[in-house]
C-alpha cells in the first residue's frame, strides 16, 4: 500500500491543536485527512470564560457540520472516520477553569471536554507547571484527579512539572498522557521530557503524544518533517509502539498577541519563556500536510502497522480506556 492509501485508510488523530478555529481550518483538517483532534478551548480562562469559549466552539461545529462533528466517546471518532468528517474533542491546557469547585469537572465533562492538562507552565490549585519550583500535586489536586477518573476526563501532563507529573501518574487509576511533548534527550528544554520521565509514564500505562513545536526540536526553526520523525522514533524506543501518538501543537492562524498570551503567566503577568521564530517543520507546515507525515514515517523505515498505530490507532484505544467506548 502506498503512503496516500495508508493515510486514507488510517484513523488519524492529533492529540493537541490550539489553532485559530474557523471554517478555513476545518477545511484544512479535511484536506489533511484528520479523523479527530484534541482542540484547546481553555488555557488561562476561568469557569465563565471557558463556558463562553465552548459556546463559541459549539456554534462553529454546528455551522460547519458538513466538515466536523463533536466527540464525546471513542465510538464518535470511529463514526467521524466513516462519515468522512473530523471529530472535535474539546480539551483544556489548564485545570484553572475548574476553579476550586470539584463539581465543575462533571459539568465540563457533560459539555464535551475529554482531556484536561493539570497545569499550564505555572502554579495552580492542583499542582505546578514546568516553569517554576515544583511542589507536587496538592490534596485538592488528588481530589480533582479522582473526579476526572470517575467522570472520564484524561489527565494531561505536557506542561506540568516533573514532581507533579509523577504524583498524578501514581494517583490516577486511568491512563494519563503527555499529549504534546518532545524528548530532552535530543534537546534540553524545560518543556521536554527526560528518558526517565517518558519511561515512567509508559510503565504506568500512560501515553505520549509527540509534538513538532520547533523551539523544542533539535534544529529549532530549521527542523524538517524528518527531524520530527527522528523525535518520534527516539520516544518510541523508550515507550514502545503501543503508547505513542501524535500531538502536533498546531497554532495555525494565530498572531503575535496570542503567543504573548501563552508565554506570560496567567496570560498577562511575568514572561515565562521566549520562543523566537515560530515556524512548523518543513513538510508539515499546515494541518493539510498531514499525509506527508505518514509518508515520512514509512520512508524512515516504520512498518505500515506501526504507522497506523502512531497516526491514531493508539490514541483511540487509550481514549476509550479513559472515556469508555
N, C-alpha and C positions, 0 to 999 in steps of 0.2 A: 504494500500500500504506500502511495507517495504521501508526502507531508500534508498536502492540501486535503486529501481524502481522510487521513488520520485526524486532522484537526476538525474536519466537518463531522466525523463520527464520534468525536470525544465530547465528554462533558467538560467545559472549560470554565473554571471558577477563579475569580480574582478576590483574594482574601482581604483586600483593602484598597478602596478608591476614595479619594477626597477631592474629586474634581468639581468643576462648576456645573451643577445639574441643569440640563437643558435638553431639548429635543435633539439638538445637534450632537450632543454627547451620546444620547441613546442610539442615534443612527450609527455613530462610530462603534458603539458596543456591538451592534448587529453586524456591521462590516467585519469586526474582529472575531465574530463567531462566539461571543461571550455568552455562556449559559446563565451565569449568575455572578453577582458581585456584592461584597460587603461594603455598603455605601455609608460614609460617615455623616451623621446628622447632628452630632454634638461633640464639642471639644471643651470649650470654656463656659458654655452656656449653662445656666441653672435650669430648674424644672420648667418654668413657664416658657422661656425662650426655646428650649428643646422641643416642647409640645408644639410651639409655633412652627419650628423647622419641620416637624413631622407632618403637620397640616399641609405645609407647602409641598413636601415630597409626595404626599398622598394625592394632592391636586395634579401634580406633574405626572404621576403614574397614571392617573385617571385620564388625563388629556392625551397621553401617548400610549394608550392601551394596545395599539397595533404593534408596538415595539417592545414594551416592558410589562412585567406583571409582578405583583408583590409576593414575597416569600415569607411563609410562616413556619414551614416544616420542610424536611428533606424531600418529601414527595413533590412539593411545589417546584423544586429545582428540576426534577425529572420531567415534570409536566411542562415546564418552560422550554426544556430541550425539545420535547415532542412538538410543541406549538411554534417553534422557531422564534421564541422571544427571549429576552434577557430578564432573569429573575432579580428583583431588587431586594436584597437583605439589608435592613437598616441596622446600623451599629453606632456605638459611641466610642470616642477615643479618650474618655474620661468618665469616671463614676460620679463626677461632680453634680450631674443632673439628678442623682438620687437624693441630693442634699443630705439631711440627717434622718430621712424617712425610709425605713426598710420597706414599707408598703408600696413605695413608688416603683420598686423592682417589678412587682406584679403588674402595676399599671402600664409600665413601658413594654413589658412582655406582651400584654394584651394589645398594645398599639403596633406590634410587629417588630420590636427590637430583639435581635437574636445574638448579638455579640457586644460585649462591653469591656473596654480596656479599663483596668482598675485605677490607673493614674496616668496623667499626661505630663511627663517631664518633671513635675514638682510634687510637693506635698498636698494631699487632700485628706479627708476624714478617714479614708480607707487605708492609705499607706503612702509610700514615697516613690516618686519618679526617678528617672536615671540621671538627672542633672543636679541632685543635691544629696547631702548625707542621708543615708537610708536607715530609718528607724524600724523598718519592717511593717508587717501587717498589724493594724490596730485591732482591738477587740471588736469594735464596730465593724471593721473590715471583715472579720471572721463571720459575723452575722450576715453581712452582705454576700459573701461567698456562698454560705449555706443557702441563702434565699435564691441566689442566682442558680445554684444547683437544683433547687426544688422546682423553680418555675421553668427552667430550661433556657438559661441565657449563658453563652460561653464566656468564660473569663479570658481576657486578652492581656498579655504582659509585655507587649512590644516596647513601650516607652517607660516601663516600670523598672525601678531599681532592683539590683541583684538579690538583696535580702528579702524585700517584699515579694519578689517573684518566687523565690524558693519557698517562702511560707505559704503563698497561695497554692503553689503546686502540691505541697503536702496537705494543705487544708481541704482542697477541692475533692469531692467524691466523683466528679466527672472530668473528662479530658479538658485541659486548658491549652491555650496556644500563645505563641508569638506569631501574630497574624502577618507581621511585616518586619523582618529583621535580616541582618547580614552578619557574617562571622568576623569577630575581631582577629581571628587567625589570618585573615587576608588584609585587614586594615584596622588599626586601633582607633576606636571612637567610642564615646560614652554610650551611643545608641546601639553599638554592635554587641553581639553575644559571644562569650568565650566558648571554647570547645567544651569545657566542663558544664557550663550553663545549658548548652544545646544537648549534651548527653543526659543531663539531669532531667530535663523536661521530657525527653523521649523515653527514658527509663521508667518514668511515672505515667506513661500512656498519653503524654501530651503531643502537641502538633506544632510544626514550624512552617510558616509561610515565608518565602524568601522575597525580599524587596529588591528593587532595582534602582532605588534612590541614589543617584550618582555620588553625592557627597560622602556616602558610606562605602562606596565601591573603591577598590584598589587604585584605579586610574582616574577617579573623580569624574569631572565633566568630559574627559576624553574616552570614557568607557564605551564599549560596544556591546551588542547583544551577546557576543561570545564571552565577554568578561562577566556578564550576568549569569550565563550558563556555567562558567567556572565556579561561581559562588554557590550555585545550586548543587553542583557536583561535590563541592567541599562539604556542604552541610549534609548532603545525602550520605556521604561516607561516615558521618557521625551518627545520624539519627535513623538511617535505613530508608528503604524505598517506600515504606507504607505510612510514614509520619511526616511527609514533606509535601508542600504545595506552593502555590504562587500567591504573593501578596504585594502587588507592584508599588502601591502608594502613589498611583497616578494623581497628579494635581492639574490635569488638563483644563485649560481655560482660566486658571486662577491668575490674579495680578499681584503686584508687589505688596499692596496693603494686606492681602491675605497672608502672605509669608511673614510679614511683620507681626500679624496677629498670632500666628502659630509659634513664632520664635520668642515671644515675650511671655513671661509668667502671667497667667490669668488673661492673656491676650493684650495686656496693656502695661504691665509693670516691668520688672527688670528684664533685660535681654539675656536669654539663656544660651543662645548659640547663633553663629552666623554661617550661612550655607554658601555664600558667594553665588556663582552662576548656577542656576537650576536648569539642567537640560537632561532629558532621559537618554539612556544609551542609544547610540546609533543603531538603527534596525528595529527599534521598538519605541519610537518617539511618541506614538499615539496609540490609543486603545484599538484603533482599527488595524494596527500592525500585529496584533496578537498571533495570527497564523505564522509569522516569522519565528516566534518562539518555539513552536512545535518543530519547525524546520531546523532551527539551530540546535535543539536538543538531539534530534535524530542525527544531524551532521556531526555532532560531538560524541556519537557512539552510544547514546542512550537507546535501549530497545523500545519497540512500539508499546509493549506492555507497561514499561516503566514511565514512558512519556505520558500515557493516558492517566496513570496514577498521579503524576506530578501536576498535570494540567487541570485536574479537577476531581478525579475519582476518589482520591484520598480525602479531600475536603468534604465531599458529600457523605462519606462514611462517618467521619468524626463529628460532623454537624448533626447527623442522625443520632449518634450516641448521646449528644447533649440535648437535642430538641425532641427526639422521638421522630418517627417516620411520618 
